[in-house]
Amino acid sequence: MSHIVTRKAVAEMAGVSEATVSRVLNNVGPMREETKQKVIEAAEILGYYPNAIAQSFARRRSGNLGVILPYVPKVHIFSTYYFSEILNGIGEQVRELGYDMLLIFRKPGYENGYIDLFRSQKVDACILLGTTDTPEERKALKALEEAGHPFCLVNQHFEGEHFLEVDADHEQGAYEAVKHLLDEGYRKIAFLNGPPEYSNSLDRLKGYVRAMTEAGLFNPDKSITEAVPPEWLNTGNYSRTSGYEAASRFFCNKDQIDAVFAANDRMAIGLMQGFRDLGVLPGKDIAIAGYDDSDGARITDPPLTSVAVPFYQMGMMAAKLLLSDSESEDSEVDGASDHRQQVQLGTKLIVRSSSKGNQA
């Protein structure tokens, strides 16, 4: 019958104390490399596997990175390009660093219980996806910050705060998409944006207005919201259906519009379908540009011009920033604010035939 190898046995073989064995195996505190190697070799020879639960208690850690996702009924989050790419990036980094990933759903606008996740020691850190800039959300995030719990926002920026954030340069991405349409000869360019509570919606609006203002089409003395003619601006919810529905609204002013920039590919694809059903041919009668460069952009008819966003890399970076910090000593957690940073990655315009000029 096999016997259970104890920490005491490892300590005796390595010629160190049990406390030293514990520190080595839990990677806690400074130690000599020679001592560390002795303990590791002894543990391997004896086949000592410390109890995972005991380890987590000793380190006061769960070994889990929490990923908080918005719960929206009838929306298949895992099939959307945006969420799947970010989650794949997070998962890759979590695996490399020896953690597990715990997915948590919450209903937007409800009591979110972020702090409870840390109090119950379910997670060591968390990444928040799909957050919205509302007073309730700001209050909850400020409470997390003040309690010293490590968290990171992906693809959402809170103006005036200094949360750890990984975002993309959506203003520049939108600017380049609209500038491309202008360079192709289009002048009556409409914009289908997402909900205003997402910071990237405002960023894309800024990029659109900057490009149109530089081209002399908008009044530079007006504010961002006042500069855009009402018939050129519509709002969807980033779904294909909302893009399809927007097509009929734009169609009412079809003589005043020769191109549409949509704030994501799903809305752009819906827009193309809607226009086609109304007898307007995308890429011929009207130019379309999207955003995200999702898989769907390559298979639309015609293929969709879009802005590529490094969502996978954003997920990886968020996990790396958080888990690198959580490897620090507990005594350093109080100084987490010193490590706060706001990372912004670049985007890239991918030109396809949906936006080619037809005005030669």
C-alpha positions as CSV (number, residue, x, y, z in Angstrom):
1,M,0.0,0.0,0.0
2,S,1.4,3.4,-1.0
3,H,2.2,5.9,1.8
4,I,1.5,9.6,1.9
5,V,4.7,11.7,1.5
6,T,4.7,14.6,4.0
7,R,6.3,18.0,3.9
8,K,8.4,16.9,6.9
9,A,10.0,14.1,4.7
10,V,10.8,16.6,2.0
11,A,12.4,18.9,4.6
12,E,14.5,16.1,6.1
13,M,15.8,15.0,2.6
14,A,16.6,18.6,1.6
15,G,18.2,19.4,5.0
16,V,15.9,22.5,5.6
17,S,13.0,23.4,7.8
18,E,9.4,22.6,7.0
19,A,8.7,26.3,6.8
20,T,11.4,26.7,4.1
21,V,9.7,23.8,2.1
22,S,6.4,25.7,2.4
23,R,8.0,29.0,1.2
24,V,9.7,27.3,-1.8
25,L,6.6,25.4,-3.0
26,N,4.4,28.4,-2.5
27,N,6.9,30.8,-4.1
28,V,6.7,33.1,-1.1
29,G,9.6,35.4,-0.1
30,P,13.3,35.6,-1.1
31,M,15.5,32.5,-0.8
32,R,18.8,31.2,-2.0
33,E,18.7,29.5,-5.4
34,E,20.7,26.6,-4.0
35,T,18.1,26.0,-1.2
36,K,15.2,26.3,-3.7
37,Q,16.8,23.6,-5.9
38,K,17.4,21.3,-3.0
39,V,13.7,21.4,-2.0
40,I,12.4,21.0,-5.6
41,E,14.6,18.0,-6.2
42,A,13.6,16.4,-2.9
43,A,9.9,16.9,-3.6
44,E,10.3,15.4,-7.1
45,I,12.3,12.3,-5.8
46,L,9.7,11.7,-3.1
47,G,6.7,12.4,-5.3
48,Y,5.4,15.1,-3.0
49,Y,2.4,16.9,-4.3
50,P,1.1,19.6,-1.9
51,N,-2.6,19.8,-1.4
52,A,-4.0,22.5,-3.7
53,I,-6.5,23.7,-1.2
54,A,-3.9,23.9,1.5
55,Q,-1.7,25.9,-0.9
56,S,-4.4,28.4,-1.7
57,F,-5.1,29.0,2.0
58,A,-1.3,29.4,2.7
59,R,-1.0,31.9,-0.1
60,R,-4.5,33.4,0.6
61,R,-5.2,32.9,-3.1
62,S,-7.7,31.0,-5.1
63,G,-5.6,30.5,-8.2
64,N,-8.5,31.9,-10.3
65,L,-8.6,34.9,-12.6
66,G,-12.3,36.1,-12.7
67,V,-13.7,37.3,-16.0
68,I,-16.9,39.2,-15.7
69,L,-19.2,39.1,-18.7
70,P,-22.5,40.9,-19.3
71,Y,-25.5,38.6,-19.2
72,V,-27.9,39.6,-22.0
73,P,-30.9,37.3,-22.7
74,K,-30.9,35.8,-26.2
75,V,-27.5,37.1,-27.0
76,H,-24.9,34.3,-27.8
77,I,-21.9,36.0,-26.3
78,F,-19.4,33.2,-27.1
79,S,-20.3,33.3,-30.8
80,T,-19.5,37.0,-31.1
81,Y,-16.1,37.8,-32.6
82,Y,-15.4,40.5,-30.0
83,F,-15.9,38.4,-26.9
84,S,-14.4,35.2,-28.3
85,E,-11.2,36.9,-29.3
86,I,-10.7,38.6,-26.0
87,L,-11.5,35.4,-24.0
88,N,-9.1,33.4,-26.1
89,G,-6.4,35.9,-25.4
90,I,-7.1,35.9,-21.7
91,G,-7.2,32.1,-21.7
92,E,-3.9,31.8,-23.4
93,Q,-2.1,34.0,-20.8
94,V,-3.9,32.4,-17.8
95,R,-2.7,29.0,-19.0
96,E,0.9,30.1,-19.4
97,L,0.9,31.6,-15.9
98,G,-0.6,28.5,-14.2
99,Y,-3.9,30.0,-13.2
100,D,-7.5,29.0,-13.9
101,M,-10.2,31.2,-15.5
102,L,-13.5,31.7,-13.7
103,L,-16.3,33.1,-15.9
104,I,-18.9,35.2,-14.1
105,F,-22.1,36.6,-15.7
106,R,-23.9,39.7,-14.4
107,K,-26.9,41.6,-15.6
108,P,-26.0,45.2,-16.5
109,G,-27.6,47.7,-14.2
110,Y,-28.1,45.2,-11.3
111,E,-26.1,44.9,-8.1
112,N,-22.9,43.5,-9.4
113,G,-21.3,42.0,-6.3
114,Y,-17.7,42.6,-7.5
115,I,-16.3,42.9,-4.0
116,D,-18.1,39.7,-2.9
117,L,-16.0,37.8,-5.4
118,F,-12.9,38.9,-3.6
119,R,-14.2,38.6,-0.1
120,S,-15.2,35.0,-0.7
121,Q,-11.7,34.4,-2.2
122,K,-13.2,33.1,-5.4
123,V,-10.8,35.2,-7.5
124,D,-7.4,36.8,-7.0
125,A,-8.1,39.4,-9.7
126,C,-10.7,40.1,-12.3
127,I,-11.1,41.4,-15.8
128,L,-14.3,43.2,-16.7
129,L,-15.8,43.0,-20.2
130,G,-18.8,44.9,-21.4
131,T,-18.9,47.5,-18.6
132,T,-20.8,50.7,-19.2
133,D,-20.2,54.2,-18.1
134,T,-23.1,54.7,-15.6
135,P,-23.0,56.2,-12.1
136,E,-23.7,52.7,-10.6
137,E,-20.8,51.2,-12.5
138,R,-18.4,54.0,-11.5
139,K,-19.4,53.6,-7.9
140,A,-18.8,49.8,-7.9
141,L,-15.4,50.2,-9.6
142,K,-14.3,52.9,-7.2
143,A,-15.3,50.6,-4.3
144,L,-13.1,47.9,-5.8
145,E,-10.2,50.4,-6.2
146,E,-10.5,51.7,-2.7
147,A,-10.5,48.2,-1.3
148,G,-7.2,47.5,-3.1
149,H,-8.6,44.6,-5.2
150,P,-6.8,44.1,-8.6
151,F,-9.0,44.5,-11.7
152,C,-8.7,45.5,-15.3
153,L,-11.1,46.9,-17.8
154,V,-10.9,45.8,-21.4
155,N,-12.2,48.1,-24.2
156,Q,-13.8,50.6,-21.8
157,H,-12.4,53.8,-20.5
158,F,-13.7,55.9,-17.7
159,E,-12.8,59.5,-18.2
160,G,-11.3,61.1,-15.1
161,E,-10.5,57.8,-13.4
162,H,-7.2,56.0,-13.2
163,F,-8.3,52.4,-13.4
164,L,-6.1,49.7,-15.0
165,E,-7.4,49.6,-18.6
166,V,-6.4,47.9,-21.8
167,D,-8.1,49.6,-24.8
168,A,-7.6,50.3,-28.5
169,D,-7.2,53.6,-30.3
170,H,-10.8,53.6,-31.6
171,E,-10.7,57.3,-32.4
172,Q,-7.8,56.9,-34.8
173,G,-9.3,53.7,-36.2
174,A,-12.6,55.5,-37.0
175,Y,-10.7,58.4,-38.4
176,E,-8.8,56.2,-40.8
177,A,-11.9,54.4,-42.0
178,V,-13.7,57.7,-42.8
179,K,-10.6,59.2,-44.3
180,H,-10.5,56.2,-46.6
181,L,-14.1,56.9,-47.7
182,L,-13.2,60.5,-48.3
183,D,-10.2,59.6,-50.3
184,E,-12.3,57.3,-52.5
185,G,-14.5,60.3,-53.4
186,Y,-17.4,60.0,-51.0
187,R,-18.6,63.2,-49.3
188,K,-22.1,62.4,-47.9
189,I,-20.9,59.9,-45.3
190,A,-23.3,58.8,-42.6
191,F,-22.3,57.2,-39.3
192,L,-24.1,54.3,-37.5
193,N,-22.7,54.4,-33.9
194,G,-23.2,52.2,-30.8
195,P,-24.7,53.1,-27.5
196,P,-23.2,56.2,-25.8
197,E,-22.5,54.5,-22.5
198,Y,-19.6,52.6,-24.2
199,S,-16.5,54.8,-24.3
200,N,-15.5,53.3,-27.7
201,S,-18.7,54.7,-29.2
202,L,-17.7,58.2,-28.2
203,D,-14.1,57.6,-29.5
204,R,-15.4,56.5,-32.9
205,L,-17.7,59.5,-33.1
206,K,-14.7,61.7,-32.4
207,G,-12.7,60.0,-35.2
208,Y,-15.6,60.4,-37.6
209,V,-16.1,64.0,-36.8
210,R,-12.4,64.8,-37.0
211,A,-12.1,63.3,-40.5
212,M,-15.2,65.0,-41.8
213,T,-14.1,68.3,-40.2
214,E,-10.6,68.1,-41.8
215,A,-12.4,67.6,-45.2
216,G,-14.3,70.8,-44.7
217,L,-17.7,69.0,-44.4
218,F,-18.4,69.8,-40.7
219,N,-18.1,73.2,-38.9
220,P,-15.0,73.1,-36.7
221,D,-16.6,75.6,-34.3
222,K,-19.4,73.3,-33.3
223,S,-19.3,70.6,-30.6
224,I,-18.9,66.9,-31.6
225,T,-22.6,66.2,-31.2
226,E,-23.8,69.4,-32.9
227,A,-21.5,69.0,-35.9
228,V,-23.2,66.0,-37.4
229,P,-26.3,66.6,-39.5
230,P,-29.2,64.5,-38.0
231,E,-29.8,62.6,-41.2
232,W,-26.2,61.3,-41.1
233,L,-26.3,59.9,-37.6
234,N,-28.0,56.8,-36.3
235,T,-27.5,54.6,-33.2
236,G,-27.7,50.9,-32.9
237,N,-26.8,48.4,-30.1
238,Y,-23.9,46.7,-31.9
239,S,-26.2,43.8,-33.1
240,R,-26.8,42.7,-36.7
241,T,-30.5,43.4,-36.2
242,S,-30.0,47.0,-35.2
243,G,-27.9,47.5,-38.4
244,Y,-30.7,46.0,-40.5
245,E,-33.2,48.3,-38.9
246,A,-31.0,51.3,-39.4
247,A,-30.9,50.7,-43.2
248,S,-34.5,51.8,-43.5
249,R,-33.9,55.0,-41.5
250,F,-30.9,55.9,-43.8
251,F,-33.0,54.9,-46.8
252,C,-35.4,57.8,-46.0
253,N,-32.5,60.1,-46.8
254,K,-30.9,58.0,-49.5
255,D,-30.4,61.0,-51.8
256,Q,-28.3,62.7,-49.1
257,I,-26.1,59.7,-48.3
258,D,-23.5,58.0,-50.5
259,A,-21.6,56.0,-47.8
260,V,-22.1,54.7,-44.2
261,F,-19.4,54.0,-41.6
262,A,-20.7,51.5,-39.0
263,A,-19.2,51.2,-35.6
264,N,-18.8,47.4,-35.8
265,D,-19.0,44.7,-38.4
266,R,-22.2,43.1,-37.1
267,M,-24.1,46.4,-37.6
268,A,-22.4,46.9,-41.0
269,I,-23.5,43.4,-42.1
270,G,-27.0,44.0,-41.0
271,L,-26.9,47.4,-42.8
272,M,-25.8,45.7,-46.0
273,Q,-28.6,43.1,-45.8
274,G,-31.2,45.9,-45.0
275,F,-30.0,48.0,-48.0
276,R,-30.1,45.0,-50.3
277,D,-33.7,44.3,-49.3
278,L,-34.6,47.9,-50.1
279,G,-33.0,47.6,-53.6
280,V,-29.8,49.5,-52.7
281,L,-26.7,47.5,-53.6
282,P,-23.8,47.8,-51.1
283,G,-20.5,48.6,-52.7
284,K,-22.2,49.9,-55.9
285,D,-25.1,52.2,-54.9
286,I,-23.6,53.0,-51.5
287,A,-20.3,52.4,-49.8
288,I,-20.1,50.6,-46.5
289,A,-17.2,50.4,-44.0
290,G,-17.3,48.5,-40.7
291,Y,-15.2,48.0,-37.6
292,D,-13.5,45.0,-35.8
293,D,-12.4,43.1,-38.9
294,S,-14.3,40.1,-37.8
295,D,-14.5,36.8,-39.7
296,G,-17.8,37.9,-41.2
297,A,-16.1,40.9,-42.9
298,R,-14.4,38.5,-45.3
299,I,-17.5,36.6,-46.5
300,T,-20.0,39.4,-47.0
301,D,-21.1,40.3,-50.5
302,P,-19.1,42.4,-51.3
303,P,-16.3,41.8,-48.8
304,L,-16.4,44.5,-46.1
305,T,-13.8,47.2,-45.5
306,S,-13.2,47.2,-41.8
307,V,-10.8,48.3,-39.0
308,A,-8.9,45.5,-37.4
309,V,-8.7,45.7,-33.6
310,P,-6.2,43.5,-31.7
311,F,-8.8,42.0,-29.3
312,Y,-6.8,38.8,-28.7
313,Q,-3.7,40.8,-27.7
314,M,-5.9,43.0,-25.5
315,G,-7.1,40.0,-23.6
316,M,-3.6,38.6,-23.2
317,M,-2.2,41.9,-22.0
318,A,-5.0,42.4,-19.4
319,A,-4.4,39.0,-17.9
320,K,-0.6,39.5,-17.9
321,L,-0.8,42.9,-16.2
322,L,-3.1,41.5,-13.5
323,L,-1.5,38.2,-12.8
324,S,2.0,39.7,-12.8
325,D,0.8,42.0,-10.1
326,S,-0.9,39.3,-8.1
327,E,2.4,37.3,-7.9
328,S,3.7,40.1,-5.7
329,E,3.8,39.9,-1.9
330,D,0.5,40.6,-0.1
331,S,2.2,43.5,1.6
332,E,2.5,45.2,-1.8
333,V,-1.2,45.0,-2.6
334,D,-1.8,48.3,-0.8
335,G,0.4,50.0,-3.3
336,A,-1.5,48.7,-6.3
337,S,-2.3,52.2,-7.4
338,D,1.4,52.7,-8.2
339,H,1.1,50.1,-10.9
340,R,-2.1,51.4,-12.5
341,Q,-1.7,52.1,-16.2
342,Q,-3.9,52.7,-19.2
343,V,-2.7,50.8,-22.2
344,Q,-3.9,51.6,-25.7
345,L,-3.1,49.4,-28.7
346,G,-3.2,50.4,-32.3
347,T,-5.7,49.5,-35.0
348,K,-5.3,48.9,-38.8
349,L,-7.7,49.6,-41.7
350,I,-8.3,46.6,-44.0
351,V,-9.7,47.8,-47.3
352,R,-12.0,45.6,-49.3
353,S,-14.5,46.2,-52.1
354,S,-17.5,47.4,-50.1
355,S,-15.9,50.9,-49.9
356,K,-14.1,51.3,-53.2
357,G,-14.8,54.5,-55.1
358,N,-17.3,54.4,-57.9
359,Q,-17.2,58.0,-58.8
360,A,-14.4,58.1,-61.4
